[in-house]
Amino acid sequence: MIKFSPWKPVSDPRLLKLLGKGAEESAELSKAFSRAIIQGLYGTDPRDNKVNLDAIVEEMADNQAIQEIFLDLFKGEIDLVLDYHERIEKKKAQLNLWLDDAQSNKGD
């Protein structure tokens, strides 16, 4: 007998659109970061001559807009929202330590 996973796909049209747009915007941000790694932060996209740094900031803003709307949908679940902000602070602290370590290990 085959057992199927009990998950059910998202059926709410608004949430489905938001999740899809979030996935698209996340991919675009990833692409902008990757392009900057390959071409340099001040390199340009040959299709539109946009500077990679500008593209990154634009895609970050697009992602933040999606995130804020997503959190607004779940504002009734206050623990979820509080956990989100706690996670941001924890991740920022971890990243700053990691970046400081990278600075001290130059030339290794």
C-alpha positions in Angstrom: 0.0 0.0 0.0 1.3 3.4 -1.0 1.3 6.0 1.8 1.0 9.6 0.7 2.2 12.6 2.6 -0.7 14.4 4.4 0.3 17.8 3.2 -2.1 19.9 1.3 -1.1 22.6 -1.2 -1.9 26.2 -0.5 -5.3 27.0 -1.9 -5.9 30.6 -0.7 -5.4 32.6 -3.9 -3.9 35.7 -2.1 -1.4 33.6 -0.1 -0.5 31.6 -3.2 0.2 34.7 -5.2 2.3 36.1 -2.3 4.3 32.9 -1.9 4.9 32.7 -5.7 6.0 36.4 -5.8 8.2 35.8 -2.8 9.9 32.9 -4.5 10.4 35.0 -7.6 11.8 38.0 -5.8 14.1 35.8 -3.7 15.5 34.2 -6.9 16.1 37.6 -8.4 18.0 38.7 -5.3 20.1 35.6 -5.5 20.8 36.3 -9.1 21.9 39.9 -8.3 24.2 38.6 -5.6 25.7 36.0 -7.9 26.2 38.5 -10.7 28.1 40.8 -8.2 30.4 37.9 -7.2 31.2 37.2 -10.8 31.3 40.8 -12.3 32.1 42.8 -9.2 29.8 45.1 -7.2 30.2 47.9 -9.6 30.0 45.8 -12.7 26.9 46.2 -15.0 24.3 43.9 -16.3 24.9 43.9 -20.1 21.1 43.7 -20.8 20.2 47.0 -19.1 23.5 48.5 -17.9 22.2 48.5 -14.3 25.1 48.5 -11.8 25.1 45.3 -9.7 25.0 47.2 -6.4 21.9 49.1 -7.6 20.3 45.8 -8.6 21.0 44.2 -5.2 19.5 47.1 -3.3 16.4 47.1 -5.6 15.9 43.4 -5.1 16.4 43.7 -1.4 13.6 46.3 -1.3 11.4 44.1 -3.3 12.0 41.2 -0.9 11.4 43.4 2.1 8.1 44.5 0.7 7.0 40.8 0.3 8.2 40.0 3.8 6.3 42.9 5.4 3.1 41.9 3.6 3.6 38.3 4.6 4.1 39.3 8.3 1.0 41.5 8.1 -1.1 38.4 7.1 0.0 36.6 10.2 0.0 39.6 12.7 -2.6 37.8 14.7 -0.1 35.1 15.5 2.1 37.5 17.6 4.5 34.7 18.7 5.4 34.1 15.1 6.1 37.8 14.4 8.1 38.1 17.6 10.1 35.0 16.7 10.8 36.6 13.3 12.3 39.8 14.9 14.2 37.7 17.4 15.6 35.6 14.6 16.7 38.8 12.7 18.7 40.0 15.7 20.2 36.6 16.4 21.2 36.2 12.7 22.7 39.8 12.6 24.9 39.0 15.6 26.1 35.7 14.0 26.8 37.4 10.7 28.7 40.2 12.3 30.9 37.7 14.2 31.5 35.8 11.0 32.4 39.0 9.1 34.7 40.1 11.9 36.4 36.7 11.7 36.8 37.1 7.9 38.5 40.4 8.4 41.0 39.0 11.0 41.8 36.1 8.7 42.9 38.1 5.7 45.8 36.4 3.9 45.1 32.9 5.4 
